[in-house]
Amino acid sequence: MILVEALLRRERRVVAAALLVLVVLAWAYVVQGAGMGMSAWQMTSLSLFPHRQAEVPGEMPVAWPILIAMWWVMMIGMMTPSAAPLVLLYVRVLRAHSPGAGVGRAAALLLAGYLAAWLGFSLAAAGLQQALQSLGWLSGMMLWSRSAWLSAAVLGLAGLYQLTAAKRACLTRCRSPVGFLTRHGRGASFMLGLRHGAYCVGCCGLLMALLFVGGVMNLVWIAVLTAVVLVEKLLPAGTAFGRALGGLLLLWAVATLFV
C-alpha cells in the first residue's frame, strides 16, 4: 500500500508538471503573437469599450491554419488549468481501480479528448473572426470590435446565457470531476475527455466569444477570462459568481450603446 501511494504521488506530480509545461508553452506562444505578425502586447488595451478607440489602419493577413492554431493554442492556455482537477483525479481513480493500467497514456488521451472539443470551438471561432473582419465589424489590425452594436450583442448574449438552465447544467458537470467520473468514467479515455470538453465548451464558449469585443489577442481580456473560468469552475461560490457576472454583462451591453 505504501508503495502504491508513493507511485500515485509520483504520477500525479509528473502529470501536474506536464500540464504546467503545456500551459506555459501555450501562453508563451500567445504572448509572442501566435503567428499574427505582431506581439500580443501591441494588441492589448485596458479599454472597456474598444470600439471607441481610434482605428489602426491596415489589415493583418493571416492564413487559415495559423488562425485556427492561434485560437486553439489560446484555448489550451486558458482552459487547461480548470481541467487539471479532472485529469489528476482520473490518474488517482485509474491507479486505484486498474493497477496495471498505463496511467500516463490514459491521462494524455483524456486531455487530448478535452482539447479536441476546444479544437472544434476554435474552428468555429476562426471562421467567425474571418466573417466579422470581412464585414468590417472587427478591426483588421487590433482584432477588437469596431461596432457598438456588435459589442452590445456579444455582451448581451453572453450575459443572458449565464442565467440559463443550459449554462447551469454544463457548469455543474464542469465543477464536479467526481460526479462526472462517477457518471461517465467507464468510457474510453479520449471519449471521456471529449465529453467533458463538450460540457466545458457549452459552459464557457460564449465567455470566450467576448474576445471579439475586447480583442482576440488582448492579453488583459485573455487573462481576465481565464480567471473568470477558474472562479466559476473551481471555487465554492462559482455558480453564484456566474449569475452575478451575467447581470454585469447585461448592464455592460446596455452601457456600450450609450458611450
N, C-alpha and C positions, 0 to 999 in steps of 0.2 A: 504493500500500500504506500509506503514511504517513497519507494522508487517511482511508482505511478504518479504520485503527487509532484515529485521533483521533475519528472518528464513533462507533465502537464504545464507546470510553471515555465519551464524552458520553452515549450512550444508556444505558449501564449506570448511570451516575451519576443520570440522570433517573429510571430505573426504581427504583433503590435509594432515592432520595429519596421517590418516590411510595409505596413500601412502608412507609417510616418514618412518613410522614404518616398513612397508613391505620392503622398500629398505634397511634400516639399518640392519634388520634381515638377508636379503639375503647376503649383503656384509659381515656381521659377520660370516656367515656360510662359505662363500668362503675363507675368510682370515684364518680361523682356519683349512682349508684344505679340506672341503667339502667331508669328508669320504675317502680321498685319502691316509691316513696313515701318512701324514706329513703336516706341516704348509705351507700355500701358500708362506710365506716369504722365506722358504727354496727352493722354486721353482721359485724364482724371480731373474731376471738378467736384466742389463741395455744394454746388447749387441744388436746391430743392426743385427748381423749375428750369431745367436745362434748355427748354425751348425758348426761353427769354434771352439766352446768351447770344452774342454776336456769332454769326455763321463763319466758319473757317472755310475759305474757298478750296475747291479741289475735290477729287474723288479718289477713293482708295480701291484700286483694282485688286481683287483677291480671287484666286482660283477656288472653285467649288470644294475640292478636297481639303484645302487649307482652312476654309471657313468651317467646314464640318469638324475638322480636327481642333480648331480653336474652341468651338462650343463644347466638344466632348471633353477635352482636357480641362477646361474650366469647370465643367460639372464634376469631373473626378476630384479636383481640388476642393470644391465646395461641398460635395455630398458624401465623400468617403469618410470624413470624421464622424458624421452622425450614423454611419453604417457600422462603425467599428464595434460597438457593443454586440451587435448581432453576430459578426464574424468571430469575435472572441468567445462568445457563449457557444457558438456552433463547435468551435475547437474543443471546448470543455465537454460538451454533450457527446460529441463523437468519440473522444478518447474514453469517456466513462462507459459508453454502451458498445463500442466497437474497438477494443484494444488493438486489434491488428490492422486497423484502417490506416490509409495514408492521409493523415490529418492535414499536412501542409497542402497536398494536392487538392483535397476536398475544400479547404478554406479558399484556395486560389480559384477553384471553379465556382464557389458561392459568390465570391467578389466579382468574377467575370460575368456571371449572370446578372448581378445587380447593375454593373456598369453597362451591360448590353441594353438594359432598359433605358438608361440615360443616353446611350448612343441613338436610340430611336427618337428620343426627345430632341437630341442635337440635330438630327437630320431635319426635323420639322422646324426647329428654331432657325437653322441656317437658311432654309427656304423662305421663311417668313421675313428674315432680315433682308434677303435679296429683293423680295417683293416690296418691302417698305422703302428701301433705298431707290428702287426704280420709280416709285410713285413720288419720290421727293419728300417723304414724311420722316425719313431718318437721315441725319447728317452724313454726307458722304465721307467725311474725314474723321469726325469725332464720334460717330456711331451712336448719338443720342437723339431723342425725339426733336423734331423741328415744329411739331404741331401741338397746340394746346389740346385740341380735340383727341388726338391720338393718346397723349399723356393721360388725359382725363378718362378715356375709355379703358386703357390698360389698368390704371389705378382703381377705377370703379369695379371692373370685372374681378380683379384680384381681391378687392375688399369684400365684395358680395360673396365670392366663393369661400372666403374664410369663415363665413357664417352659415354655410350649407351643411346638410347631413352628409353629403358625399365627402366633404373635407374632413368632417369629424370621423367618419368611418375609416378613411385612409390614414389619418393621423393616429387613430387608436392602434391600428396594426403596426404602424411605424414606431410607435412609442413602446411597444411591448414585445421585445425579442423572445421572451419566454412564451408568451401566448402564441406568437407566430410559429415558433418551432413546435410547440405542442400541437398546433392545428395542422401544420404542413410539413413537419420535419422529416417525414418518411420518404420524401421525394428525392430525386437525384439532385446533387449539389448545385449544378448550374441552373436547373429549372427552379429550384428553391430560391436562389439569388435573383433570378429573373422575376419571379412572382413578387418578392419583396421589393425589388426595384420598381415594378409597375405600381405598387401601392405608393411608393415614395414619389414617383412622378405625379401620380394623382393627388398627392398631398401638397407637393411643392412646385409643380410645374408652372402654375400661374404666378407664384412668387418670383421664379426665375425670369418670367416674361417682363418683370419690372425693369430689367436691364435695358429694355428698349426705350424706357423713359429716361433713365439716368445715364445711360451709356453702356453699351455692350462690354467695353473694356475699361470702364470706370472702376478703379481699384477700391474707392470708398464704398460704392454701391455693392460691389462684389463681396467685400469684407463684411458689410452690414448684413447682407442677405445670408451669408454663411453663418453669422452669429444668430440671426433670427431662426434659421433652421435648427441649429443646435439647441436653442432655448425651447422651441416648440417640441422637439423630439426627445430631449434628454432631461429637462428639468420638471419637477413635480407640478409646477403651475403652468406648464407648457400649453395645455388646452385653453385655459383662461387667457393666457397671453395671446394666443392665436385669434381668439374672438375680439379682444381689445384691439389688436392690430388691424382686424377687418374694419372696425369702426374708424380707426385713424386713417386708413387708406381711403375710405369713402369721403371723409372730410377733406383729405388732400386732393382727391379728384375734383371736388366742387371748387376748392380754392384755386386749382390750376386754371379754371375757366375765367377767373376774375383778376388774375395778376397781370 
